[in-house]
């Protein structure tokens, strides 16, 4: 049951992050899911770093996942190649 919840939270966080960051994305459902899962790990890392002072990488809640997914999406867009 934990994996299913992780996937749902990841998909939701990726979708919200894509809605918050302006611009076009060429990623589908799988890319959105991966964005949310990576965002959850980034959000968990930042949450542990800010509030507990250790460097553990854990999954975050929905708010941390959205924040992490926004960060991951901004970094992805800034390092991606642009097509003309």
C-alpha positions as a Python dict, from the first residue, in 0.01 Angstrom:
ca = {
    (1, 'X'): (0, 0, 0),
    (2, 'X'): (291, 236, 67),
    (3, 'X'): (417, 224, -291),
    (4, 'X'): (74, 305, -430),
    (5, 'X'): (44, 608, -200),
    (6, 'X'): (396, 718, -302),
    (7, 'X'): (298, 697, -669),
    (8, 'X'): (-25, 891, -616),
    (9, 'X'): (151, 1163, -415),
    (10, 'X'): (429, 1177, -676),
    (11, 'X'): (182, 1214, -961),
    (12, 'X'): (-14, 1481, -775),
    (13, 'X'): (301, 1674, -678),
    (14, 'X'): (436, 1658, -1034),
    (15, 'X'): (107, 1779, -1177),
    (16, 'X'): (84, 2071, -933),
    (17, 'X'): (450, 2165, -994),
    (18, 'X'): (391, 2168, -1370),
    (19, 'X'): (88, 2392, -1313),
    (20, 'X'): (283, 2632, -1088),
    (21, 'X'): (589, 2674, -1312),
    (22, 'X'): (496, 2857, -1632),
    (23, 'X'): (601, 2723, -1970),
    (24, 'X'): (545, 2422, -2190),
    (25, 'X'): (650, 2072, -2098),
    (26, 'X'): (682, 1780, -2332),
    (27, 'X'): (658, 1518, -2057),
    (28, 'X'): (369, 1281, -2027),
    (29, 'X'): (220, 1102, -1729),
    (30, 'X'): (538, 902, -1667),
    (31, 'X'): (753, 1214, -1670),
    (32, 'X'): (511, 1390, -1436),
    (33, 'X'): (521, 1091, -1201),
    (34, 'X'): (901, 1083, -1208),
    (35, 'X'): (912, 1459, -1146),
    (36, 'X'): (691, 1419, -839),
    (37, 'X'): (896, 1128, -702),
    (38, 'X'): (1222, 1317, -748),
    (39, 'X'): (1055, 1620, -593),
    (40, 'X'): (956, 1413, -292),
    (41, 'X'): (1315, 1307, -237),
    (42, 'X'): (1441, 1665, -280),
    (43, 'X'): (1171, 1794, -44),
    (44, 'X'): (1254, 1527, 215),
    (45, 'X'): (1625, 1607, 193),
    (46, 'X'): (1565, 1981, 234),
    (47, 'X'): (1317, 1925, 518),
    (48, 'X'): (1562, 1709, 709),
    (49, 'X'): (1845, 1950, 641),
    (50, 'X'): (1648, 2254, 760),
    (51, 'X'): (1462, 2108, 1057),
    (52, 'X'): (1676, 1825, 1194),
    (53, 'X'): (2025, 1909, 1078),
    (54, 'X'): (2114, 1569, 930),
    (55, 'X'): (2167, 1469, 569),
    (56, 'X'): (1918, 1182, 538),
    (57, 'X'): (1726, 1144, 215),
    (58, 'X'): (1365, 1048, 284),
    (59, 'X'): (1030, 1094, 117),
    (60, 'X'): (846, 1414, 203),
    (61, 'X'): (479, 1487, 248),
    (62, 'X'): (269, 1649, -20),
    (63, 'X'): (385, 2007, 50),
    (64, 'X'): (752, 1908, 55),
    (65, 'X'): (700, 1702, -259),
    (66, 'X'): (548, 1997, -444),
    (67, 'X'): (829, 2229, -335),
    (68, 'X'): (1090, 1972, -436),
    (69, 'X'): (918, 1908, -770),
    (70, 'X'): (911, 2282, -846),
    (71, 'X'): (1284, 2299, -769),
    (72, 'X'): (1352, 1993, -987),
    (73, 'X'): (1144, 2133, -1274),
    (74, 'X'): (1320, 2470, -1264),
    (75, 'X'): (1661, 2300, -1263),
    (76, 'X'): (1552, 2067, -1545),
    (77, 'X'): (1435, 2357, -1758),
    (78, 'X'): (1747, 2564, -1695),
    (79, 'X'): (1981, 2282, -1798),
    (80, 'X'): (1773, 2150, -2090),
    (81, 'X'): (1852, 2229, -2450),
    (82, 'X'): (1621, 2462, -2636),
    (83, 'X'): (1487, 2374, -2980),
    (84, 'X'): (1453, 2641, -3241),
}
